[in-house]
């Protein structure tokens, strides 16, 4: 079967050459696909980037004739950024005739929604990455993004591989995401005999000086910041104000690649030299990726943004699943297609469904370089 990434490249070339597809496609019917992501709440800026990424992919597919002749209709519900809102949104979603759902995003939401997902027997691609989410009990819940055990392990092993590191400070958010990252990275450091200092933080705090000064006074020569997009700009700014980036190697979770972080900074020069782990990477030497990114940009969607790109990746995978399904309008057929996923190479990653319903196993260690005003790839990881 033709890889769906090739379809997106063909779409890019058609639109570049001819400006638009001349005729409106005719469809044999409609498939309702649920989208349950944060439109409001503390991190709505990033949530709306996720939604833009998914919508862009679905629009492209529809313009190319849909999936097996079916038009894809996105049914959107606001999951907010707390568990209760996500539960309410999914309950409403499951009352519709959606064939599958993308979302919710946060690990705390996913943990709260797990029983609801299994009860309603609707294939649901969630965004949560906490390392405790993979389970043999997952039946209708699929983990669409790279798990923290892979991402945090990649980061921890990269730090350990730097033989000069003697003591690591770990700032981590007090939610499931932060706690999971801390447990994985600290466990690896302990096994390697490297000393570490851990300190949790509230993502709604506005001052992180005390934690940063604690890491400095402890003599840390490396600092890991495992947090989300809301506190990251403040922490980055304060790291620079304290000149800690001249004393320590700085390592961030994947929020460092988000335009929600970049736009909150006075200049992205503040990121210079910082390392990050990303679940996807836009390779500017890859003609297919560049053509696709340009097509997205014409639509006001930026694949260069990590938050957007990650959900472009999820949406492309969902389209691939529907395309492979014997009947893309039937939930059990879609579930069977998900379970049969093996070595599906798409634009930004290769997908395989394992026994825990994890489907995405890729990560990349990158470093921000101010002369590029972007990231360079240091190491690719396939977990």
N, C-alpha and C positions, 0 to 999 in steps of 0.2 A: 504493500500500500504506500502511496505517495506520502512522504513526511509532511506534516502540516507546516513545518518551517519553510519548506519549499513553496507552499501556497502563499505565505506572507511575502516571500521574495518576489514571486510573480506579481502579486498585488502591487508591490512597491514599484516594480518596473512599469507596469501598466499605467499607474497614476503619474509616474515621472514622465513617461513618453506621451501620454494622451490627456493628462490632466484630470480625467474622471472616466468612469465606466459609462459607456453611452446609454445602455438600456437598463431599466429597473429589472432586477431578477424576478422571475415568477417562482412561487414556492408551492410545495405540496401541502404545507400545513405549518404549524407553529409549535416550538418547544419553549416552555417556560422554565427559565433557569433562575434560581434564587441567588440574590446577592445581599448578604447580611454583614455589613461593615459599618464602621463608625463614621457617621455624618456629623454628629454633634459630640460634645464632651471635651475632655482635657486635651486630646490629641486629634481633634477633628481635621486639622490641616493635613496631617499625614494620612488619616483615614480617607479623605477625599482624593488624595493622590492614588491610593489603592483603587478606588472606584474608577478614576479616570483611566487607569491602566487596563482594568477589566473591560470597561465600556469600549475603549479603543479597539481591542482585539475582537470583541463581538461585532462591532460595526464593520470591521474589515471582512470578517467571515460572511456576514449577511450580504455585503456588497459583492462578494464573490459567488453568491448563490446559496449561502447557508450551509447547513450540515445535512448531508444526504437529502438535499432539497428542502429542508425545513428552515424557516426563519427562526432565529434565536431571539426570544423576548426576555429581557432582564426584569425580574420582579425584585425591587429594591426595598429593604427594610433597614432602619437605623438601629445598629446594635449598641450605639453609644460607646463608652469605654469602661463599663462596669458590668458585672455578672448579671444583675437583675434586669437591666435593659436588654442585654443579649438574650436572656431566657424569654422575655416577653416578645422580642422581635422574632425569634425562632418559632415560638408558638403560633404567632400570626402567619409566619411563612408556611408552616406545615399545614395550615388550613387551606392553602391554595393548592393548585395542581402542578407545582414545580416538580421537575423530574430529578433535580439535584440542586445542591446549594453550595455556594462559595462563602465561607465565613462561619463563625466570627473570627476575629484576628487574635486577640490577646489570650495568653495562656490561662489567665485566671477565668476568663469568660468560657474558654473551651472546657476547662475542668468542671465548671458549674453546669455546662450544657450537655456533657457527655451522655448522661442517662436519658435526657430528652431526645437526643439524636438517635440513640439506639431504639428507644421506644417507638419513634415515628417511622422508622425504616425508610428514611430518605437518604440516599448517598450524599454525604456532606464533606466537602473539602475545607478543613479548618486551617487557620493560619498560626495557631499556637505552636510554639517550639520547645516548651519545657521538656526536659529529658525524661520526666515521669509519664508523659502522655502516651508514648508507644506502649501497646499492650496487646496480648493475644485475645483480649476481650473486645477489642475494637472490631466491630462488624460493619456498621454503616458509617463510622467516622474514619476519615482518611486524613493523614497529616501531610498537607500539601507543600509545606516549606521545610527547609533543612533544619533538623532537630538540633537543640542546644548541645546535645552530647557530641554531635559532629562539629558544630561551630566552635563551641567552647574548647573541645579537645584540640581542634586545629590551632586555636589561639594559644592554649597552654603548651602544646608541643612545640610550637614555633618559638615561644619564649624560652622554653627549656633548651631548644636547639642553639640558642645564643649563649654560648658557654660563659659569657662575662656576667650574666645576671646572678646577683647574690641574694637580693631581697626584693619581693614583689608586694606592692600595695594593691589591694583589690577594693575598689568602690563599686558597690552593686545596689541596684534598686531593691526595695524590700518586697516586691511582688514576686510571683512565681517565676517570671523571666529572670530577674536578677538573682534570686536565690538559687535557681537551677544552674546558672552560669558560674556562680561562686563555688558551688559544691563540686562541679566538674573540674574547674581550673585549680582550685585549692587542693583537690585530691591528687591531681597530676603533679603539682609542685611538691606536695608532701612525699609522694613516692620518689621523686627525683632528689629529695633532700634539700630543696630550696626553701628558705624561710619566707613567710608571707604574713601580711597584716590585712585583715578583712574589716570592712566597715560598711553597713547598710545605710541607705538614704531614702528619704521620701521624695518621689518624683515631682511633687508640687512645692518643694522647698525653693527658696530663691537665693540661698547663700550656702556655698559648700566650702568656704575657706577653712573652717575648723577641721573638716575631714582631710582636705589637701595638706594643711599644715601638719596634721598628725602623721601623714605618710612621709612628709619631708623630715620631720623630727625623728621618725623611726629609722631613717637612713635608707629608704627604699631607692633602688636604682632603676626600677621599672614600675609603671602604674597601669593597671587595668581598670577601665571604666566600663562596667557592664550595666547599661541603662538604656532608656528610651529617648525619643526625639525631644521631649519637653525639657528635661533638665540639661541635656547635652550642651546646648549653646552657652549656658551659664558656666558649666564646668570647664568648657574649652576656654572661655574668656578668662576665668580665674586662674587656670593653669598658666596661661600666658602672662597674666599680671604678676604672678608669683615667680615667673621664669622657671617653672618646674620642668619645662620641656628642654631646658639646657642642662638639667641635672639627671633626668630620667628618660628612658624610652617610654613613650605613651602608646597604649593599646586600647582601642575602643571596640565595643560591639558594633553591629552593622549600622547603627544610627548615623555614624560618621558619613555615610554615603547619601543621606537624605537631604533633599533640597529644603525641607522644613527646618533642618538644622542650619544649612548654609545661609538661608535668607534671614535667619535671626542673628547672624554674626555681622560685625562691621565689615569684615573682609575674610574670605576663605584662606588668606595667607596665615591666619591663626591656626590652620590645620597642618601647616607644613611639617613634614617628617613624621606625622602620626600614623600609626598602623591601625588597620581595621580588618575584621573578618566580614566577608560578604557572601551571600548565598548565590548571587549572580554577578557576572562581570561583563561590561560592554567593551569588547575588544575592538578598538578603532582600526586595527589592521585586518579585521574580518569584513569583507565586502558585503556579505549577506546581512550581518548585524548593522553595519553602517546604513545600508539601503533601507532597512526596516526602521531604524531610529529616525532617519530623515522623513520617512512617511508619517511616523508618529508625530514628529515635530510640526509637520504641516497641519496637523489636527490639534495643535496646542498641547500635546502630550509628550513628555520628555523621558525617553528610555534611559537617558544618562542619569536620571534620578533613581537611586537604589530602591526607594519605597515603591515608586511607580513600576520599575522594572520587575521587582519581585512578584507583583500581582499580574503583570503582563505574562510572566512565566507561568503562574498558576492558571490564568485564563487560557493560555495556549494549550496547557495540558488538559484542561477540561474540554476544550474543543477537540483535541486528539481523542479523548475518551469517548465522546459522543460520536465522532466519526467512525471509530472502531466498533461501536455497539451494534449488535444485530438489529435492535429496535431502539433508536435514540429517544423515543417518546415513553419508554417503559423503564421504571425505576430499577427493577431487578436486572434488566438487560444492561443498564448503565453500570450497575454494581458489578456484574460479571465482567464488563469491559475494564473497569478499574482493577479488579483482582487479577486480570490477565496481563496487566501492564508489565512489560519487560523490555528494557533497553530501548525505550522510545526517545530518540534523540531529537530535541526541539531546539528552538533558537538559543535559549540561554541555559539549557541543562538537559540531562538525560534522566529519564524517569523509569523506576522499577518499583513495583509494589511488593513489599516483603511481608513476613508473617505478622508484623505489628501494624500493618496498614500505613507504614511510612512509604512515601512515593518519591521523595526528593532527597538525594544523598550527597549533593555537591556543595562545596564551599571554596572560597578563595581568600588568601591573605593578600592584602593590598596596602600600599603606602601612598599617602597624599603628598603630591609634589607641587609646590606653588608655581614653578615655572610652566607646568602643564595645566595649572588650575584644575587638577583632577587627580585620579588615582592611577597608579601603575601596578600591574600584577606582579606579585612576588612569588606566590606559590598556589597551585591548584590542588584541591583535595577531593577525592571521591570516597565518601565514608562507606 
